[in-house]
Amino acid sequence: MISRPSEPRVRRVAILGNPNAGKSTLFNALTGLRQKVANYPGVTVEKKTGFCDLPRGQRAEITDLPGSYSLQPASPDEMVVRDVLLGLQPDTPPPGLIVFVVDATNLDRHLYLALQVIELGRPLILAVNMMDAARERGLEIKTDALQRQLGVPVLGISAAKAEGLDTLRELMTRDVEPSTRHFREFPAHLQRVVERLEQRLPRRDALPDRARRDLAVALLLASGDDDALERHVSPDTRRDAQVLAKRLDEFSPGWRSGDVMGRYEAIAALVAEAVNAPASSRTDARREAIDRVLTHRIFGPIIFVVMMGAVFQSVFAWAQPLMDLIDFGMTRIGNAVGSVMADGPLRSLVVDGVIAGVGTTLTFVPQIAVLFLFLSILEDSGYMARAAFIMDRVMSRVGLSGRSFIPLLSSFACAIPGIMATRSIENRRDRFATIMIAPFMSCSARLPVYALLIGAFVPNRWIGFVTLPGLALFSMYFLGILAAILVAWALKRTVLRGGMPLYVMELPAYRMPAWRSVFVTVRERSLLFTRNAGTVILAITVVLWFLASYPKHGEAVRALESQRAAAVVVGDTAEAHAITRQIASSTLEHSFAGRAGKLLEPTIAPLGFDWRIGIGLITSLAAREVMVSTMATVFNLESGDADLQPLRTSLREAVDTRTGKLAYSPLTGLSLMVFYVLACQCMSTLAVVHRETNSWRWPIFMLVMMNVMAYAASFVVYQGGRILGYGT
C-alpha cells in the first residue's frame, strides 16, 4: 500500500469527510495561518486552501472539500466534491492524495462515503478522528483491522489535540497506492450489463485512467443529470450511462436501494471486526440525559433563548473595557496629529475624516471578536446541532426545516456566506425562501450600529440578571429572527408554496471546543472587519469628507466669518468659538452631502431622523458599518472643534439648530436600530442573491420588501412612542 518516499514536491491533498467529522479542525491544525478562501470556478461553493509543511522539506497544498454524505450529489456542495474527485471541476486538478476524516465514535455512519471514494481508485489515507472521545466512551478502534479490510492506510488521530498529526504528515510524504477493493457485488446478469458499459467508456473523457472503466464511475454517470457532466463527459459516454441505468432498472428495479444496503452491510461487517464497544456506555447515558433536557419541547427553547441572551450580555460586559481603551487611544491619536498639523484641508481630511471615521469604527472590533468567540464555542461543543433540532420545530410551522438553520446561523456573520450556504438545501422553493430571509439575521456589520446607538441612548442599568444594553442588543437580534419567521411563513403560503420538507440530522457527540480552531475563526472575523475598515470604509470616508466639506464659503458662511473676526479683535474667545461651530455646521449643511441629506429629510422625518442621519443611510448602501464612520465624520466636521469627541457623546448632545433642542432622543435611537434590523442596505448581498437565483426579480423583491418593512416598523415605533409621550 505504501512505497518508498516520493521526491520532494508540492502535493495536492484534499481533506474530505462527513459534516461534524472534524475536517475543518484538521485543516486548521495542518495549515495554521496559511489559508485562503475563494470560490470554485463557475459556482458559489466555497473553496478553502492552505499550505502544510511536511517532513524532509516537502510541502502540501491542502484543500478542505465541503462536507458530504454521498457521491450521488443532492446539493451543489456534493456536486463539487464529486467533480473534484473525478477531475471534472474547472481549474481544479484532481488531488494526488485524499485524507478522508471519519469520526471514531460514528464509524457506522461515516464510512459510507469513504467506501464510495475508495472504490474510485484514488490514493487515500483514512484518518480516524476523535480517538480521545472514543477512548472516553470505552470504544477500542482497531486501525490495523480497518487497514487490512479497506486496503488503504488507516491511522487514529485527534485533530483538536494534535494527536497523531506527525504520523499523518509523514504518510502524506509517501506515495500511497490506491485500493482495488469493491464492497458490494451485483448479480451476474447486472454485472454483465455494467461490464459492457465499462468497455465502451471512451478514452477521451476527462476521467482518471483507472476510473474510466470503473464500476463506481459508471454508476455515478448513470445517476448524474447536471450540467457539469454535460460539459466534461462526451455525449456517447453520457448516453451509455443512461442506457446502463435503464437496463439496470429493467433487470432489477430495486438495484439503487440494493446498492445502498450492500454498502451498509459491508460497513456493519467492518465495524464488527474493527470496533470493540462496551455493552453499555456511561458517556452515552450521560449524553442522552443531557439531550433530553436541551432538546426538550419546552425547556429546550427556553435554554436556547437564555444562552443567546447570555452571549449578547457578554458582548457588552467583556468588550467594553477594551472598547473604551481603543476609543481613548484613537481620540489621543487624533488630537496629537491635529496639534502638529497646520490648519487647512489636509488636516481636516486626516483628523476629521480618516481618524474620526475609521478610528471610531475600529472601536467595535472587540465586540465582534467576543460575539464570534461564543458562537464558535457553541458550534464546536456540539450545541448548535441541538439548536438546529430545536429550531426545526419552529421552522416547520412556517414551511421550512432545520436544514435552513445553518445558513441562517452563518448569516449572523454575514448574509453573503449564509445565502451561499443555502446550496445544501435540495428543494428549490425552500432554498429561495431561506435566501429571502437570510438578510434579516443581524450580521456583524450591524453590530457596530447597534453598539453605537445603545451606548449613546440606553443607560447601563441592571434588570434582574441582565443589563439594559445587553437586553436591547438581544432584542434587536430577536426582532430580526421574528421578522424572518413571519416573512418565511408568508412566502411559503404564496409565491413559494410547497410541501413540508423532511429533515434528518445527526447530533454529534458533546466535546470540548478545539481552541485553536475557535481562535482562528475569531481572528478571521476580526481581521475581515478590520480590513473592511482599512479599505472600503477608508475609501468611503475620504469621499464623504470631500462631499461634506465642499462647496465652501456660501453667503451665510462669509457673514459668520466676519462676525468671528470681529470677536477675535475684541478678545471674546467664547463668542469666536461659538461662531466657529456655527460656521462648521453651516458648511456641512450646505455641502454636497448636506444637500443630499436635506433632500432625503422629508421622507425620513416621520421616523425621527434628520438630514445628518440621512447621510448615514445613504452611505450605508455600500456597507452597513459605514454608518458609524459616517456619523463620526459628520459630527466632527460639524463641531469645528480641534479635539475629537467620543461619537456616543456627540449623538447624545447633538442640537437641532432650528429648535435649539436636543436633536435625538432614546426613541430616535430605537427607531434607527429597528430600521437597521429590517432594511436591506448591502449591495453586495443583492448581487449574491442575483447570482444564486439567476434572476434580478428576487433581489429587487428583497430590496423593496425589506425596506418597506423597515420604514413601516420604524414609523410605528417612533410615532407610537411619541403618542405615548416617550419622544420628548
ZISULFEN-V566595 format. One record per residue. N is the residue number from 1. RES is the residue in one letter. PSI is psi in whole degrees, -180 to 180 (* if undefined). OMEGA is omega in whole degrees, 0 to 359 (* if undefined). Layout:
N|RES|PSI|OMEGA  N|RES|PSI|OMEGA
//
This chain:
1|M|-36|184  2|I|123|178  3|S|-170|181  4|R|161|181  5|P|141|179  6|S|170|179  7|E|149|180  8|P|129|179  9|R|170|174  10|V|116|183  11|R|145|173  12|R|115|183  13|V|134|176  14|A|134|174  15|I|125|186  16|L|156|178  17|G|177|176  18|N|159|168  19|P|147|179  20|N|15|177  21|A|-11|182  22|G|21|180  23|K|-50|184  24|S|-35|177  25|T|-43|178  26|L|-42|179  27|F|-45|179  28|N|-39|181  29|A|-36|182  30|L|-37|186  31|T|-23|181  32|G|-124|185  33|L|-5|187  34|R|74|184  35|Q|153|171  36|K|151|183  37|V|131|176  38|A|-163|175  39|N|150|172  40|Y|144|182  41|P|131|174  42|G|-8|181  43|V|169|181  44|T|15|178  45|V|133|185  46|E|136|178  47|K|115|183  48|K|120|182  49|T|160|178  50|G|173|181  51|F|147|181  52|C|131|175  53|D|133|180  54|L|167|178  55|P|157|178  56|R|36|173  57|G|10|180  58|Q|162|179  59|R|157|177  60|A|136|170  61|E|115|189  62|I|132|176  63|T|128|177  64|D|100|181  65|L|153|179  66|P|147|176  67|G|135|185  68|S|160|177  69|Y|-23|185  70|S|157|174  71|L|-5|167  72|Q|99|193  73|P|134|175  74|A|2|182  75|S|163|176  76|P|-35|177  77|D|-50|183  78|E|-29|174  79|M|-42|179  80|V|-44|179  81|V|-49|180  82|R|-46|184  83|D|-36|177  84|V|-44|182  85|L|-32|180  86|L|-2|181  87|G|25|182  88|L|-9|183  89|Q|123|182  90|P|139|175  91|D|18|178  92|T|95|181  93|P|148|178  94|P|146|182  95|P|147|175  96|G|-16|181  97|L|140|176  98|I|127|170  99|V|106|183  100|F|121|185  101|V|127|175  102|V|152|177  103|D|121|182  104|A|-25|181  105|T|-3|181  106|N|43|183  107|L|-38|184  108|D|-27|178  109|R|-35|187  110|H|-15|182  111|L|-13|183  112|Y|-53|179  113|L|-36|180  114|A|-42|179  115|L|-40|177  116|Q|-45|183  117|V|-39|178  118|I|-40|181  119|E|-18|176  120|L|-18|180  121|G|25|177  122|R|145|172  123|P|129|189  124|L|139|171  125|I|128|178  126|L|114|179  127|A|108|180  128|V|102|187  129|N|164|177  130|M|40|178  131|M|-31|178  132|D|-40|178  133|A|-37|178  134|A|-41|179  135|R|-40|179  136|E|-30|179  137|R|3|179  138|G|16|180  139|L|135|174  140|E|113|181  141|I|116|180  142|K|92|183  143|T|-30|179  144|D|-37|178  145|A|-42|176  146|L|-42|180  147|Q|-41|181  148|R|-40|184  149|Q|-33|183  150|L|-26|182  151|G|20|178  152|V|157|177  153|P|136|180  154|V|132|175  155|L|149|177  156|G|137|180  157|I|167|166  158|S|98|185  159|A|-36|182  160|A|-31|182  161|K|10|180  162|A|26|180  163|E|125|178  164|G|3|184  165|L|-31|177  166|D|-41|177  167|T|-39|178  168|L|-44|179  169|R|-38|178  170|E|-44|178  171|L|-33|182  172|M|-14|177  173|T|-11|187  174|R|159|176  175|D|112|182  176|V|124|179  177|E|135|177  178|P|151|176  179|S|149|177  180|T|14|185  181|R|146|167  182|H|145|191  183|F|10|171  184|R|148|182  185|E|141|175  186|F|155|173  187|P|156|187  188|A|-41|183  189|H|-32|175  190|L|-37|181  191|Q|-37|180  192|R|-38|177  193|V|-43|181  194|V|-42|182  195|E|-36|179  196|R|-39|177  197|L|-42|181  198|E|-38|181  199|Q|-22|184  200|R|-7|179  201|L|118|185  202|P|154|182  203|R|-19|188  204|R|-9|181  205|D|151|184  206|A|57|179  207|L|153|177  208|P|149|184  209|D|-50|183  210|R|-38|186  211|A|-16|181  212|R|-34|184  213|R|18|185  214|D|142|179  215|L|-42|183  216|A|-41|179  217|V|-40|178  218|A|-41|180  219|L|-36|177  220|L|-42|179  221|L|-36|181  222|A|-30|183  223|S|-4|184  224|G|139|179  225|D|27|183  226|D|172|186  227|D|-29|183  228|A|-43|180  229|L|-35|178  230|E|-35|182  231|R|-32|193  232|H|-8|178  233|V|139|184  234|S|153|177  235|P|-36|180  236|D|-46|181  237|T|-41|180  238|R|-40|179  239|R|-42|178  240|D|-38|179  241|A|-39|178  242|Q|-37|176  243|V|-41|179  244|L|-48|181  245|A|-41|180  246|K|-43|180  247|R|-40|179  248|L|-40|178  249|D|-35|181  250|E|-46|184  251|F|-36|184  252|S|90|185  253|P|-26|183  254|G|22|186  255|W|-32|182  256|R|-50|177  257|S|-33|177  258|G|-35|177  259|D|-44|179  260|V|-48|182  261|M|-35|178  262|G|-40|179  263|R|-42|180  264|Y|-31|174  265|E|-40|177  266|A|-39|179  267|I|-42|179  268|A|-40|178  269|A|-40|178  270|L|-49|183  271|V|-38|180  272|A|-35|181  273|E|-31|190  274|A|-9|184  275|V|127|171  276|N|116|182  277|A|140|177  278|P|154|181  279|A|-39|177  280|S|145|184  281|S|123|177  282|R|-35|179  283|T|-42|178  284|D|-43|179  285|A|-41|179  286|R|-41|179  287|R|-44|179  288|E|-38|179  289|A|-42|179  290|I|-44|181  291|D|-33|178  292|R|-29|179  293|V|-51|186  294|L|-26|180  295|T|14|179  296|H|146|184  297|R|-31|181  298|I|-54|185  299|F|-31|181  300|G|-55|178  301|P|-36|179  302|I|-46|179  303|I|-40|179  304|F|-46|180  305|V|-43|179  306|V|-41|181  307|M|-43|178  308|M|-37|176  309|G|-40|178  310|A|-37|178  311|V|-48|183  312|F|-31|173  313|Q|-40|181  314|S|-30|179  315|V|-38|178  316|F|-45|187  317|A|-41|184  318|W|-35|188  319|A|-21|188  320|Q|-45|180  321|P|-43|180  322|L|-35|176  323|M|-45|179  324|D|-38|180  325|L|-45|179  326|I|-41|179  327|D|-45|179  328|F|-43|181  329|G|-43|181  330|M|-36|177  331|T|-44|178  332|R|-41|179  333|I|-46|180  334|G|-43|180  335|N|-38|180  336|A|-44|179  337|V|-41|180  338|G|-31|182  339|S|-22|183  340|V|-4|180  341|M|143|178  342|A|146|180  343|D|135|181  344|G|-176|184  345|P|-39|182  346|L|-43|178  347|R|-42|180  348|S|-40|179  349|L|-48|184  350|V|-49|187  351|V|-55|185  352|D|-29|181  353|G|-71|189  354|V|-55|185  355|I|-42|180  356|A|-40|184  357|G|-61|183  358|V|-41|181  359|G|-42|179  360|T|-38|179  361|T|-40|181  362|L|-21|179  363|T|-26|187  364|F|3|177  365|V|-43|180  366|P|-38|180  367|Q|-39|177  368|I|-41|180  369|A|-43|181  370|V|-42|180  371|L|-48|183  372|F|-21|173  373|L|-49|182  374|F|-41|179  375|L|-38|179  376|S|-40|178  377|I|-45|180  378|L|-37|180  379|E|-45|181  380|D|-30|182  381|S|-13|181  382|G|-3|184  383|Y|-33|184  384|M|-30|175  385|A|-38|176  386|R|-37|178  387|A|-39|177  388|A|-39|178  389|F|-43|179  390|I|-45|183  391|M|-21|178  392|D|-36|179  393|R|-40|179  394|V|-45|184  395|M|-30|179  396|S|-27|179  397|R|-24|181  398|V|6|176  399|G|6|177  400|L|177|179  401|S|175|178  402|G|-15|178  403|R|-25|179  404|S|-12|186  405|F|-42|183  406|I|-47|174  407|P|-39|179  408|L|-37|176  409|L|-41|177  410|S|-29|182  411|S|-16|174  412|F|-25|173  413|A|-53|179  414|C|139|182  415|A|-26|184  416|I|-56|176  417|P|-29|177  418|G|-45|178  419|I|-40|178  420|M|-31|181  421|A|-12|179  422|T|-8|178  423|R|-18|178  424|S|-8|180  425|I|119|187  426|E|-43|184  427|N|127|185  428|R|-43|181  429|R|-42|178  430|D|-38|180  431|R|-46|181  432|F|-38|178  433|A|-41|178  434|T|-39|177  435|I|-42|183  436|M|-29|183  437|I|-10|182  438|A|-41|180  439|P|-11|176  440|F|-20|176  441|M|132|184  442|S|104|183  443|C|171|182  444|S|-22|178  445|A|-27|178  446|R|-26|186  447|L|-45|178  448|P|-34|179  449|V|-47|178  450|Y|-47|184  451|A|-39|179  452|L|-50|184  453|L|-39|177  454|I|-43|179  455|G|-30|182  456|A|-36|192  457|F|-12|182  458|V|119|181  459|P|147|182  460|N|77|181  461|R|152|178  462|W|136|171  463|I|100|185  464|G|-118|182  465|F|3|182  466|V|161|175  467|T|160|178  468|L|-42|177  469|P|-44|179  470|G|-41|179  471|L|-39|179  472|A|-42|180  473|L|-45|178  474|F|-39|181  475|S|-37|179  476|M|-44|178  477|Y|-41|180  478|F|-38|179  479|L|-41|178  480|G|-43|179  481|I|-44|180  482|L|-43|178  483|A|-40|179  484|A|-42|180  485|I|-44|181  486|L|-41|179  487|V|-42|178  488|A|-42|178  489|W|-43|181  490|A|-43|182  491|L|-41|184  492|K|-8|176  493|R|3|180  494|T|-100|188  495|V|-21|180  496|L|39|180  497|R|135|179  498|G|173|181  499|G|172|180  500|M|121|181  501|P|147|176  502|L|134|182  503|Y|115|175  504|V|126|184  505|M|161|179  506|E|128|175  507|L|111|182  508|P|163|177  509|A|151|173  510|Y|140|180  511|R|160|174  512|M|138|179  513|P|146|173  514|A|101|190  515|W|-34|178  516|R|-45|179  517|S|-40|179  518|V|-48|183  519|F|-28|174  520|V|-43|178  521|T|-46|179  522|V|-43|180  523|R|-44|182  524|E|-44|181  525|R|-39|180  526|S|-42|180  527|L|-35|178  528|L|-45|178  529|F|-41|180  530|T|-40|178  531|R|-39|176  532|N|-39|178  533|A|-33|182  534|G|-9|182  535|T|-78|184  536|V|-50|184  537|I|-39|178  538|L|-46|182  539|A|-45|181  540|I|-36|179  541|T|-42|179  542|V|-45|179  543|V|-43|180  544|L|-41|179  545|W|-43|179  546|F|-47|182  547|L|-28|181  548|A|-9|183  549|S|-16|184  550|Y|153|2  551|P|157|184  552|K|161|164  553|H|66|168  554|G|177|181  555|E|-43|181  556|A|-38|181  557|V|-42|180  558|R|-37|178  559|A|-41|179  560|L|-37|179  561|E|-36|176  562|S|-41|179  563|Q|-39|180  564|R|-41|179  565|A|-39|178  566|A|-40|179  567|A|-37|179  568|V|-40|181  569|V|-41|182  570|V|-2|177  571|G|18|179  572|D|85|185  573|T|-35|180  574|A|-44|179  575|E|-41|179  576|A|-41|180  577|H|-41|179  578|A|-40|179  579|I|-36|177  580|T|-42|178  581|R|-38|178  582|Q|-40|179  583|I|-46|181  584|A|-43|180  585|S|-41|180  586|S|-40|178  587|T|-45|179  588|L|-43|184  589|E|-33|182  590|H|7|178  591|S|175|177  592|F|-45|181  593|A|-42|180  594|G|-40|179  595|R|-40|178  596|A|-42|178  597|G|-40|179  598|K|-36|179  599|L|-35|181  600|L|-20|190  601|E|-43|180  602|P|-31|181  603|T|-37|186  604|I|-6|180  605|A|-38|178  606|P|-14|178  607|L|-3|182  608|G|11|184  609|F|146|175  610|D|-172|185  611|W|-28|179  612|R|-43|175  613|I|-34|177  614|G|-38|176  615|I|-43|179  616|G|-37|178  617|L|-36|179  618|I|-49|182  619|T|-22|180  620|S|-16|179  621|L|-25|176  622|A|-44|178  623|A|134|187  624|R|-38|184  625|E|-13|177  626|V|-21|177  627|M|-41|183  628|V|-49|180  629|S|-34|178  630|T|-49|181  631|M|-35|178  632|A|-44|179  633|T|-45|182  634|V|-48|185  635|F|-31|177  636|N|-38|176  637|L|-37|182  638|E|-33|184  639|S|-33|183  640|G|5|181  641|D|151|176  642|A|-26|183  643|D|141|173  644|L|144|177  645|Q|147|175  646|P|136|185  647|L|-36|180  648|R|-38|177  649|T|-41|180  650|S|-40|179  651|L|-44|181  652|R|-37|187  653|E|3|181  654|A|140|185  655|V|138|172  656|D|113|185  657|T|-21|181  658|R|-32|183  659|T|-19|183  660|G|4|179  661|K|172|177  662|L|135|184  663|A|-33|187  664|Y|141|176  665|S|169|173  666|P|-32|178  667|L|-37|176  668|T|-45|179  669|G|-41|179  670|L|-44|179  671|S|-41|181  672|L|-39|177  673|M|-43|178  674|V|-40|178  675|F|-44|182  676|Y|-27|176  677|V|-42|192  678|L|-20|187  679|A|149|172  680|C|107|187  681|Q|14|186  682|C|110|181  683|M|-31|179  684|S|-39|178  685|T|-44|179  686|L|-37|178  687|A|-40|179  688|V|-38|177  689|V|-41|177  690|H|-44|182  691|R|-38|183  692|E|-34|182  693|T|-11|180  694|N|37|181  695|S|147|174  696|W|-11|182  697|R|-42|184  698|W|-45|177  699|P|-35|177  700|I|-42|177  701|F|-43|179  702|M|-47|182  703|L|-48|182  704|V|-48|183  705|M|-50|185  706|M|-41|182  707|N|-33|174  708|V|-44|178  709|M|-42|181  710|A|-45|181  711|Y|-45|182  712|A|-44|182  713|A|-42|179  714|S|-38|178  715|F|-46|180  716|V|-43|181  717|V|-49|185  718|Y|-50|182  719|Q|-36|176  720|G|-39|177  721|G|-39|178  722|R|-40|178  723|I|-36|179  724|L|-2|176  725|G|18|182  726|Y|-3|185  727|G|5|184  728|T|*|*
//
